[in-house]
Amino acid sequence: MTGNTEPDALLDPRALSKLRWRCRRGLLENDLFIQRFFARHEASLTVRQAHALGELMDLSDHDLLDLLLARTVAPDDLARDDVIRVLALLRASVQPV
């Protein structure tokens, strides 16, 4: 995803741009979560968080929305700390500051 392989390194601008493109979704509701997430966190997004977000983007739109709205829990293959933390950041992004 980036030339820097350190998981806690900040995401470089090129990788960030690619990630933003990859995060475009078919459901407006998902896009709203993601847009607000990037508005709050893009300057501090790490390589590890980018990978976790990429894994969430592998989900179908409806499965992702169910996770974002806490209608379901993360499946076992996504129930890792890094993914759960990014999911929490996504959820918190729609809350007022």
KOLRO-414885 format. One record per residue (C-alpha): x, y negated, z negated. Coordinates in Angstrom, 3 decimals, decimal comma, padded with zeros to 6 digits. Each point is the difference from the previous one (the first is absolute). Layout:
// residues N
<u=X v=Y w=Z>
...
// end
This chain:
// residues 97
<u=000,000 v=000,000 w=000,000>
<u=002,933 v=-002,285 w=-000,617>
<u=003,744 v=-000,031 w=000,341>
<u=000,343 v=-000,294 w=-003,761>
<u=-000,543 v=003,411 w=-001,604>
<u=000,064 v=-001,176 w=-003,624>
<u=-003,543 v=000,704 w=-001,261>
<u=-000,093 v=-003,050 w=-002,252>
<u=001,442 v=-002,386 w=002,580>
<u=-002,286 v=-002,645 w=001,409>
<u=-001,532 v=000,814 w=003,339>
<u=001,719 v=-001,855 w=002,829>
<u=-002,099 v=-002,307 w=002,239>
<u=-000,002 v=002,361 w=002,989>
<u=-001,175 v=002,962 w=-002,087>
<u=-002,596 v=-002,209 w=-001,664>
<u=-001,356 v=-001,027 w=003,386>
<u=-000,244 v=003,641 w=001,106>
<u=-001,731 v=000,939 w=-003,252>
<u=-002,548 v=-002,810 w=000,381>
<u=-000,793 v=001,261 w=003,494>
<u=-000,339 v=003,572 w=-001,232>
<u=-002,367 v=-001,090 w=-002,770>
<u=-002,630 v=-001,368 w=002,375>
<u=-003,206 v=001,930 w=-000,599>
<u=-003,328 v=000,596 w=001,696>
<u=-002,095 v=-000,933 w=-003,027>
<u=-000,180 v=-003,651 w=-000,967>
<u=-000,181 v=000,927 w=-003,687>
<u=003,369 v=001,764 w=000,178>
<u=001,500 v=-002,913 w=001,919>
<u=-001,098 v=-002,399 w=-002,728>
<u=001,775 v=002,036 w=-002,687>
<u=003,124 v=000,265 w=002,142>
<u=000,091 v=-003,654 w=001,058>
<u=-000,298 v=-001,156 w=-003,602>
<u=002,644 v=002,531 w=-001,057>
<u=002,445 v=-001,424 w=002,540>
<u=-000,881 v=-003,581 w=-000,960>
<u=000,971 v=000,754 w=-003,608>
<u=002,819 v=002,520 w=000,362>
<u=001,740 v=-000,219 w=003,364>
<u=002,926 v=-002,055 w=-001,350>
<u=000,737 v=002,606 w=-002,663>
<u=-000,876 v=003,201 w=001,870>
<u=002,643 v=002,696 w=-000,413>
<u=000,939 v=002,839 w=002,299>
<u=-001,531 v=002,457 w=-002,501>
<u=-003,285 v=-001,915 w=-000,058>
<u=-000,023 v=-000,195 w=003,792>
<u=000,352 v=003,774 w=000,253>
<u=-002,814 v=000,489 w=-002,509>
<u=-002,216 v=-002,441 w=001,895>
<u=000,814 v=001,848 w=003,216>
<u=-001,198 v=003,238 w=-001,564>
<u=-003,267 v=-001,650 w=-000,988>
<u=-000,376 v=-001,221 w=003,580>
<u=000,094 v=003,626 w=001,167>
<u=-003,445 v=000,431 w=-001,566>
<u=-003,181 v=-000,459 w=002,003>
<u=-001,705 v=-003,372 w=-000,402>
<u=-002,798 v=001,449 w=-002,108>
<u=002,337 v=001,996 w=-002,253>
<u=002,146 v=-003,090 w=-000,514>
<u=-003,023 v=-002,137 w=-000,850>
<u=-001,205 v=002,595 w=-002,505>
<u=003,412 v=-000,173 w=-001,704>
<u=000,090 v=-003,784 w=000,057>
<u=-003,462 v=-000,196 w=-001,558>
<u=000,940 v=002,708 w=-002,527>
<u=-002,795 v=002,259 w=001,221>
<u=002,522 v=002,834 w=000,205>
<u=003,418 v=000,782 w=-001,433>
<u=003,134 v=000,431 w=002,045>
<u=000,383 v=003,487 w=001,438>
<u=002,784 v=002,118 w=-001,505>
<u=002,424 v=-000,755 w=002,851>
<u=-000,355 v=-003,742 w=-000,730>
<u=-000,241 v=000,154 w=-003,797>
<u=003,560 v=-001,220 w=-000,529>
<u=000,994 v=-003,014 w=-002,085>
<u=001,144 v=-002,110 w=002,965>
<u=-003,237 v=000,546 w=001,948>
<u=-002,188 v=-000,518 w=-003,073>
<u=001,818 v=-003,282 w=-000,768>
<u=-000,527 v=-001,315 w=003,538>
<u=-003,634 v=001,060 w=-000,154>
<u=-000,358 v=-001,969 w=-003,249>
<u=001,580 v=-003,052 w=001,663>
<u=-002,413 v=000,318 w=002,910>
<u=-002,961 v=000,193 w=-002,365>
<u=001,238 v=-002,935 w=-002,069>
<u=000,496 v=-002,115 w=003,118>
<u=-003,720 v=-000,598 w=000,319>
<u=-000,309 v=-001,197 w=-003,584>
<u=000,138 v=-003,751 w=-000,678>
<u=003,408 v=-001,291 w=-001,061>
// end
